[in-house]
Amino acid sequence: MSTAPHPSAAGLSPATVVVSAGRPAREQGGHINPSVPLNSTYVSRGVVSPDELSYARGDNDAWHPFEEALAALEGGADGGAAVDGGAVAPATAILFSSGMAAVAAAFSLVPDGGTLVLPRHAYQAGMVLARQISERHGVTLRYVDIADTDAVVAALDGADLLLVESPTNPMLEVADLPAVLGAARAAGVRSVVDNTFATPLGQRPLEHGADVVLHSVTKYLAGHSDVVLGALVTRDAALAATLREHRTLHGAIAGPFETWLALRGLRTLALRFERAQASAVELARRLAEHPEVAEVRHPSLPGDPGHERAKAQMNGFGAIIGVRPRPRPGAGDAAVTGTGPAAVDRADAVVDAVRLWLPATSLGGVESMLERRRRWGTEAHTVPEDLLRLSVGIEDVEDLWRDLDQALRA
Protein backbone atom coordinates (compact mmCIF):
# COMPACT_ATOMS: atom_id res chain seq x y z
CA MET A 1 0.00 0.00 0.00
CA SER A 2 1.46 3.35 -0.99
CA THR A 3 1.83 6.15 1.53
CA ALA A 4 1.69 9.86 0.99
CA PRO A 5 2.72 12.91 3.01
CA HIS A 6 -0.06 14.46 5.04
CA PRO A 7 -1.54 17.17 2.81
CA SER A 8 -1.02 19.82 5.49
CA ALA A 9 2.15 18.55 7.18
CA ALA A 10 4.15 21.76 6.65
CA GLY A 11 4.18 23.82 9.82
CA LEU A 12 2.66 21.15 12.06
CA SER A 13 4.11 20.56 15.50
CA PRO A 14 6.07 17.34 16.09
CA ALA A 15 3.26 16.13 18.38
CA THR A 16 0.95 16.21 15.35
CA VAL A 17 3.49 14.78 12.93
CA VAL A 18 3.87 11.59 14.99
CA VAL A 19 0.17 10.96 14.42
CA SER A 20 -0.21 12.13 10.83
CA ALA A 21 3.01 11.14 9.03
CA GLY A 22 3.43 7.81 7.24
CA ARG A 23 -0.30 7.34 6.60
CA PRO A 24 -1.72 5.70 3.45
CA ALA A 25 -2.85 7.99 0.66
CA ARG A 26 -6.34 9.41 1.27
CA GLU A 27 -8.68 7.46 -0.94
CA GLN A 28 -12.39 6.82 -0.63
CA GLY A 29 -12.79 3.55 1.25
CA GLY A 30 -9.04 3.37 1.81
CA HIS A 31 -7.19 2.34 4.95
CA ILE A 32 -6.24 4.90 7.60
CA ASN A 33 -3.40 2.69 8.85
CA PRO A 34 -0.75 0.94 6.76
CA SER A 35 -1.25 -2.77 6.30
CA VAL A 36 1.43 -5.38 7.07
CA PRO A 37 2.77 -6.48 3.65
CA LEU A 38 4.27 -9.96 3.78
CA ASN A 39 6.52 -10.30 0.76
CA SER A 40 10.02 -11.63 0.39
CA THR A 41 10.06 -10.88 -3.33
CA TYR A 42 8.15 -8.85 -5.93
CA VAL A 43 7.13 -9.21 -9.56
CA SER A 44 10.13 -7.96 -11.51
CA ARG A 45 11.54 -8.38 -15.01
CA GLY A 46 14.20 -6.72 -17.09
CA VAL A 47 16.69 -4.16 -15.78
CA VAL A 48 15.87 -3.19 -12.19
CA SER A 49 15.54 0.55 -11.59
CA PRO A 50 16.95 2.02 -8.34
CA ASP A 51 13.54 2.72 -6.81
CA GLU A 52 11.90 -0.54 -7.86
CA LEU A 53 10.85 -3.19 -5.34
CA SER A 54 12.39 -6.48 -6.40
CA TYR A 55 13.69 -8.35 -3.32
CA ALA A 56 12.70 -7.51 0.25
CA ARG A 57 16.23 -7.46 1.70
CA GLY A 58 17.08 -4.45 -0.46
CA ASP A 59 13.88 -2.52 0.10
CA ASN A 60 10.31 -3.33 0.95
CA ASP A 61 7.08 -1.49 1.51
CA ALA A 62 6.75 -2.73 5.09
CA TRP A 63 9.41 -0.17 6.10
CA HIS A 64 8.21 2.88 4.18
CA PRO A 65 5.50 4.28 6.52
CA PHE A 66 7.77 4.21 9.57
CA GLU A 67 10.75 5.61 7.66
CA GLU A 68 8.61 8.44 6.28
CA ALA A 69 7.27 9.30 9.73
CA LEU A 70 10.72 9.30 11.38
CA ALA A 71 12.21 11.35 8.54
CA ALA A 72 9.46 13.93 9.00
CA LEU A 73 10.13 14.05 12.74
CA GLU A 74 13.92 14.36 12.59
CA GLY A 75 13.94 16.55 9.50
CA GLY A 76 11.13 18.79 10.65
CA ALA A 77 7.66 18.60 9.16
CA ASP A 78 8.42 21.63 6.99
CA GLY A 79 12.00 20.63 6.16
CA GLY A 80 13.61 22.03 9.28
CA ALA A 81 16.11 24.82 9.54
CA ALA A 82 18.79 25.32 6.92
CA VAL A 83 22.36 24.54 7.92
CA ASP A 84 24.92 27.26 7.15
CA GLY A 85 22.24 29.23 5.31
CA GLY A 86 22.04 26.71 2.46
CA ALA A 87 19.08 24.94 0.92
CA VAL A 88 17.56 22.20 3.04
CA ALA A 89 17.43 18.71 1.62
CA PRO A 90 14.67 16.38 2.80
CA ALA A 91 15.61 13.89 5.49
CA THR A 92 15.78 10.17 4.75
CA ALA A 93 15.32 7.53 7.44
CA ILE A 94 16.76 4.02 7.14
CA LEU A 95 15.31 1.31 9.39
CA PHE A 96 17.55 -1.45 10.79
CA SER A 97 16.96 -4.72 12.61
CA SER A 98 18.30 -3.28 15.89
CA GLY A 99 19.90 -0.23 17.39
CA MET A 100 23.24 -2.04 17.31
CA ALA A 101 22.78 -2.75 13.59
CA ALA A 102 22.35 0.99 13.12
CA VAL A 103 25.48 1.65 15.22
CA ALA A 104 27.44 -0.85 13.12
CA ALA A 105 26.32 0.87 9.92
CA ALA A 106 27.38 4.25 11.31
CA PHE A 107 30.79 2.91 12.35
CA SER A 108 31.25 1.46 8.87
CA LEU A 109 31.76 5.06 7.70
CA VAL A 110 35.21 4.99 9.36
CA PRO A 111 37.83 3.63 6.93
CA ASP A 112 40.40 1.02 7.90
CA GLY A 113 43.18 2.82 9.76
CA GLY A 114 40.91 5.80 10.37
CA THR A 115 40.06 7.69 13.54
CA LEU A 116 36.81 7.65 15.52
CA VAL A 117 36.08 10.25 18.18
CA LEU A 118 33.54 9.02 20.71
CA PRO A 119 32.24 9.85 24.20
CA ARG A 120 33.89 8.23 27.20
CA HIS A 121 30.34 7.51 28.40
CA ALA A 122 27.98 6.04 25.84
CA TYR A 123 25.92 2.93 25.20
CA GLN A 124 28.20 0.14 26.40
CA ALA A 125 27.51 -2.34 23.56
CA GLY A 126 28.45 0.34 21.05
CA MET A 127 31.71 0.89 22.91
CA VAL A 128 32.46 -2.84 22.77
CA LEU A 129 31.89 -2.79 19.01
CA ALA A 130 34.16 0.24 18.65
CA ARG A 131 36.97 -1.62 20.43
CA GLN A 132 36.51 -4.63 18.16
CA ILE A 133 36.66 -2.41 15.08
CA SER A 134 39.79 -0.81 16.47
CA GLU A 135 41.48 -4.19 16.95
CA ARG A 136 40.43 -5.69 13.61
CA HIS A 137 40.67 -2.68 11.33
CA GLY A 138 43.36 -0.51 12.89
CA VAL A 139 40.94 2.28 13.80
CA THR A 140 42.20 4.79 16.36
CA LEU A 141 39.71 5.55 19.15
CA ARG A 142 39.79 8.96 20.78
CA TYR A 143 37.62 9.11 23.91
CA VAL A 144 36.43 12.53 25.05
CA ASP A 145 34.22 14.06 27.69
CA ILE A 146 31.44 15.03 25.29
CA ALA A 147 30.45 17.93 27.57
CA ASP A 148 33.97 19.42 27.25
CA THR A 149 33.64 21.32 23.97
CA ASP A 150 37.30 22.28 23.75
CA ALA A 151 38.37 18.65 24.20
CA VAL A 152 35.94 17.48 21.51
CA VAL A 153 37.13 20.12 19.04
CA ALA A 154 40.79 19.26 19.71
CA ALA A 155 40.10 15.56 19.13
CA LEU A 156 38.64 16.26 15.68
CA ASP A 157 42.05 16.95 14.15
CA GLY A 158 42.59 14.29 11.49
CA ALA A 159 39.51 12.31 12.55
CA ASP A 160 37.04 10.59 10.23
CA LEU A 161 33.91 10.34 12.36
CA LEU A 162 32.53 11.97 15.51
CA LEU A 163 29.98 10.06 17.58
CA VAL A 164 27.94 12.18 19.96
CA GLU A 165 25.51 11.06 22.64
CA SER A 166 23.58 13.85 24.31
CA PRO A 167 22.47 13.30 27.00
CA THR A 168 24.95 10.47 27.47
CA ASN A 169 24.14 6.97 28.65
CA PRO A 170 24.20 6.62 31.63
CA MET A 171 25.89 9.76 33.01
CA LEU A 172 23.53 12.28 31.33
CA GLU A 173 26.26 14.66 30.19
CA VAL A 174 24.99 17.23 27.67
CA ALA A 175 27.03 18.22 24.62
CA ASP A 176 27.03 21.67 23.08
CA LEU A 177 25.56 20.37 19.83
CA PRO A 178 25.83 23.55 17.72
CA ALA A 179 29.47 24.00 18.73
CA VAL A 180 30.78 20.45 18.36
CA LEU A 181 28.80 19.69 15.20
CA GLY A 182 29.81 23.00 13.66
CA ALA A 183 33.44 22.25 14.45
CA ALA A 184 33.15 18.79 12.92
CA ARG A 185 31.65 20.21 9.75
CA ALA A 186 34.39 22.84 9.53
CA ALA A 187 37.04 20.14 9.97
CA GLY A 188 35.48 17.89 7.32
CA VAL A 189 34.63 15.22 9.92
CA ARG A 190 31.35 13.37 9.59
CA SER A 191 29.16 13.42 12.68
CA VAL A 192 26.62 10.97 14.10
CA VAL A 193 24.36 11.94 17.00
CA ASP A 194 22.62 9.28 19.04
CA ASN A 195 19.25 10.91 19.78
CA THR A 196 17.69 7.95 21.59
CA PHE A 197 17.41 9.64 25.00
CA ALA A 198 16.13 13.02 23.77
CA THR A 199 13.95 11.75 20.87
CA PRO A 200 13.04 14.08 17.98
CA LEU A 201 10.60 15.77 20.35
CA GLY A 202 13.45 16.86 22.60
CA GLN A 203 15.97 17.91 19.95
CA ARG A 204 16.65 17.56 16.22
CA PRO A 205 20.42 17.25 15.69
CA LEU A 206 20.19 17.62 11.89
CA GLU A 207 19.20 21.23 12.50
CA HIS A 208 22.46 21.72 14.43
CA GLY A 209 24.55 20.31 11.58
CA ALA A 210 24.71 16.57 12.28
CA ASP A 211 25.30 14.38 9.23
CA VAL A 212 23.47 11.39 10.70
CA VAL A 213 21.04 10.87 13.58
CA LEU A 214 20.91 7.47 15.26
CA HIS A 215 18.04 5.86 17.20
CA SER A 216 17.46 2.70 19.09
CA VAL A 217 13.84 2.47 17.92
CA THR A 218 13.41 -0.19 20.61
CA LYS A 219 13.28 2.57 23.22
CA TYR A 220 11.04 5.67 23.12
CA LEU A 221 10.00 5.57 19.46
CA ALA A 222 8.36 2.15 19.70
CA GLY A 223 7.81 2.65 23.41
CA HIS A 224 6.29 -0.61 24.59
CA SER A 225 9.28 -2.93 25.23
CA ASP A 226 8.08 -5.37 22.57
CA VAL A 227 10.28 -4.79 19.52
CA VAL A 228 14.02 -4.51 18.75
CA LEU A 229 14.78 -2.05 15.92
CA GLY A 230 17.15 0.77 15.04
CA ALA A 231 17.30 3.63 12.57
CA LEU A 232 19.57 6.23 10.97
CA VAL A 233 18.42 9.55 9.51
CA THR A 234 20.36 11.83 7.15
CA ARG A 235 19.83 14.64 4.64
CA ASP A 236 22.77 13.50 2.49
CA ALA A 237 21.41 11.42 -0.40
CA ALA A 238 24.79 9.81 -1.15
CA LEU A 239 25.29 8.96 2.51
CA ALA A 240 21.79 7.48 2.67
CA ALA A 241 22.61 5.26 -0.30
CA THR A 242 25.81 4.07 1.41
CA LEU A 243 23.97 3.23 4.63
CA ARG A 244 21.19 1.45 2.73
CA GLU A 245 23.77 -0.63 0.91
CA HIS A 246 25.33 -1.59 4.25
CA ARG A 247 21.92 -2.69 5.50
CA THR A 248 21.31 -4.78 2.38
CA LEU A 249 24.70 -6.48 2.26
CA HIS A 250 24.84 -7.16 5.99
CA GLY A 251 21.24 -8.35 6.11
CA ALA A 252 20.37 -6.02 8.99
CA ILE A 253 16.74 -5.73 7.98
CA ALA A 254 13.60 -5.24 10.03
CA GLY A 255 10.66 -7.63 9.97
CA PRO A 256 7.23 -6.36 8.85
CA PHE A 257 5.43 -7.11 12.12
CA GLU A 258 8.07 -5.37 14.26
CA THR A 259 7.99 -2.37 11.94
CA TRP A 260 4.21 -2.13 12.15
CA LEU A 261 4.35 -2.30 15.96
CA ALA A 262 6.99 0.43 16.03
CA LEU A 263 4.83 2.71 13.90
CA ARG A 264 1.85 2.00 16.12
CA GLY A 265 3.94 2.90 19.15
CA LEU A 266 5.23 6.07 17.48
CA ARG A 267 1.69 7.45 17.27
CA THR A 268 1.63 8.00 21.04
CA LEU A 269 5.22 9.21 21.42
CA ALA A 270 4.25 12.80 22.23
CA LEU A 271 1.83 11.77 24.98
CA ARG A 272 4.15 9.14 26.45
CA PHE A 273 7.22 11.33 26.40
CA GLU A 274 5.44 14.37 27.79
CA ARG A 275 4.12 12.35 30.74
CA ALA A 276 7.40 10.53 31.40
CA GLN A 277 9.44 13.72 31.16
CA ALA A 278 7.16 15.65 33.53
CA SER A 279 7.30 12.82 36.06
CA ALA A 280 11.10 12.61 35.75
CA VAL A 281 11.45 16.31 36.56
CA GLU A 282 9.33 15.88 39.69
CA LEU A 283 11.07 12.70 40.79
CA ALA A 284 14.53 14.22 40.26
CA ARG A 285 13.54 17.20 42.39
CA ARG A 286 12.35 14.97 45.23
CA LEU A 287 15.30 12.62 44.98
CA ALA A 288 17.71 15.56 45.26
CA GLU A 289 16.16 16.32 48.69
CA HIS A 290 15.97 12.70 49.88
CA PRO A 291 18.11 11.87 52.93
CA GLU A 292 19.05 8.45 51.51
CA VAL A 293 20.35 9.83 48.18
CA ALA A 294 23.98 10.86 47.68
CA GLU A 295 23.73 12.22 44.13
CA VAL A 296 21.13 12.79 41.41
CA ARG A 297 21.80 13.51 37.75
CA HIS A 298 19.03 15.00 35.63
CA PRO A 299 19.42 18.06 33.39
CA SER A 300 16.28 19.65 34.89
CA LEU A 301 18.03 20.26 38.22
CA PRO A 302 19.45 23.80 38.38
CA GLY A 303 22.69 22.47 39.89
CA ASP A 304 23.20 19.77 37.26
CA PRO A 305 26.28 20.40 35.05
CA GLY A 306 24.16 20.08 31.91
CA HIS A 307 21.23 22.22 33.03
CA GLU A 308 21.93 25.50 31.24
CA ARG A 309 23.02 23.78 28.04
CA ALA A 310 19.97 21.50 27.97
CA LYS A 311 17.70 24.45 28.74
CA ALA A 312 19.13 26.33 25.76
CA GLN A 313 19.09 23.59 23.11
CA MET A 314 16.52 20.99 24.19
CA ASN A 315 12.74 20.99 24.41
CA GLY A 316 12.54 19.52 27.91
CA PHE A 317 15.06 17.49 29.88
CA GLY A 318 14.28 13.86 29.09
CA ALA A 319 12.97 11.03 31.25
CA ILE A 320 16.19 9.30 32.38
CA ILE A 321 17.55 9.92 35.88
CA GLY A 322 20.85 8.89 37.44
CA VAL A 323 20.80 8.19 41.19
CA ARG A 324 23.46 7.14 43.70
CA PRO A 325 22.07 5.95 47.06
CA ARG A 326 23.71 7.35 50.17
CA PRO A 327 26.06 4.75 51.72
CA ARG A 328 25.20 3.32 55.10
CA PRO A 329 27.09 4.72 58.12
CA GLY A 330 30.46 3.03 58.49
CA ALA A 331 30.54 1.83 54.88
CA GLY A 332 33.96 3.41 54.36
CA ASP A 333 35.51 6.02 52.10
CA ALA A 334 35.21 3.87 48.96
CA ALA A 335 31.44 3.72 49.31
CA VAL A 336 31.28 7.52 49.50
CA THR A 337 32.80 7.72 46.02
CA GLY A 338 30.48 5.00 44.71
CA THR A 339 33.00 2.15 44.64
CA GLY A 340 33.54 -1.06 46.54
CA PRO A 341 31.34 -3.89 47.81
CA ALA A 342 29.41 -1.73 50.29
CA ALA A 343 28.36 0.72 47.56
CA VAL A 344 27.36 -2.10 45.23
CA ASP A 345 25.37 -3.87 47.94
CA ARG A 346 23.56 -0.63 48.83
CA ALA A 347 22.52 0.03 45.22
CA ASP A 348 21.53 -3.60 44.63
CA ALA A 349 19.40 -3.50 47.77
CA VAL A 350 17.39 -0.61 46.34
CA VAL A 351 16.80 -2.55 43.12
CA ASP A 352 15.70 -5.58 45.12
CA ALA A 353 13.33 -3.50 47.27
CA VAL A 354 11.24 -1.82 44.54
CA ARG A 355 7.82 -3.32 43.84
CA LEU A 356 6.41 -1.12 41.06
CA TRP A 357 9.60 -0.15 39.23
CA LEU A 358 10.85 -3.01 37.05
CA PRO A 359 14.47 -4.18 37.36
CA ALA A 360 15.40 -4.30 33.67
CA THR A 361 18.16 -3.18 31.35
CA SER A 362 16.20 -1.27 28.72
CA LEU A 363 14.51 2.12 28.80
CA GLY A 364 11.91 4.26 27.07
CA GLY A 365 8.94 1.95 27.60
CA VAL A 366 5.60 2.80 29.18
CA GLU A 367 6.77 0.99 32.32
CA SER A 368 9.30 2.53 34.71
CA MET A 369 12.57 0.59 34.92
CA LEU A 370 15.81 0.80 36.87
CA GLU A 371 19.12 -1.00 37.06
CA ARG A 372 22.62 -0.65 38.47
CA ARG A 373 24.63 0.01 35.32
CA ARG A 374 27.98 -1.36 36.48
CA ARG A 375 26.43 -4.81 36.83
CA TRP A 376 27.47 -4.98 33.17
CA GLY A 377 31.17 -5.74 32.96
CA THR A 378 31.49 -3.75 29.74
CA GLU A 379 30.20 -0.50 31.25
CA ALA A 380 32.80 2.30 31.47
CA HIS A 381 34.84 2.10 34.68
CA THR A 382 34.40 5.85 35.18
CA VAL A 383 30.71 5.19 35.88
CA PRO A 384 30.21 4.88 39.67
CA GLU A 385 29.60 1.30 40.71
CA ASP A 386 26.49 2.30 42.65
CA LEU A 387 24.86 4.40 39.91
CA LEU A 388 21.23 3.48 39.30
CA ARG A 389 19.77 4.43 35.92
CA LEU A 390 16.07 5.16 36.16
CA SER A 391 13.85 5.18 33.06
CA VAL A 392 10.62 6.92 34.06
CA GLY A 393 7.48 5.55 32.45
CA ILE A 394 3.90 6.78 32.36
CA GLU A 395 2.57 5.48 35.69
CA ASP A 396 1.18 7.87 38.28
CA VAL A 397 4.08 9.89 39.64
CA GLU A 398 2.93 9.53 43.25
CA ASP A 399 2.92 5.74 42.98
CA LEU A 400 6.41 5.83 41.49
CA TRP A 401 7.62 8.10 44.26
CA ARG A 402 6.20 5.98 47.08
CA ASP A 403 7.93 2.91 45.67
CA LEU A 404 11.29 4.68 45.29
CA ASP A 405 11.03 6.23 48.74
CA GLN A 406 10.33 2.95 50.51
CA ALA A 407 13.10 1.18 48.56
CA LEU A 408 15.65 3.82 49.50
CA ARG A 409 14.63 3.64 53.16
CA ALA A 410 14.31 -0.15 53.32
PyMOL commands that set and color helices and strands:
alter all, ss='L'
color gray80, all
select helices_A, chain A and resi 14-20+64-75+99-107+124-137+149-155+177-187+199-202+205-208+237-250+256-266+269-288+307-313+333-336+341-353+373-375+397-409
alter helices_A, ss='H'
color red, helices_A
select strands_A, chain A and resi 92-96+115-119+140-144+161-165+190-194+212-216+230-234+293-297+320-325+358-359+369-372+388-391
alter strands_A, ss='S'
color yellow, strands_A
deselect
rebuild
show_as cartoon
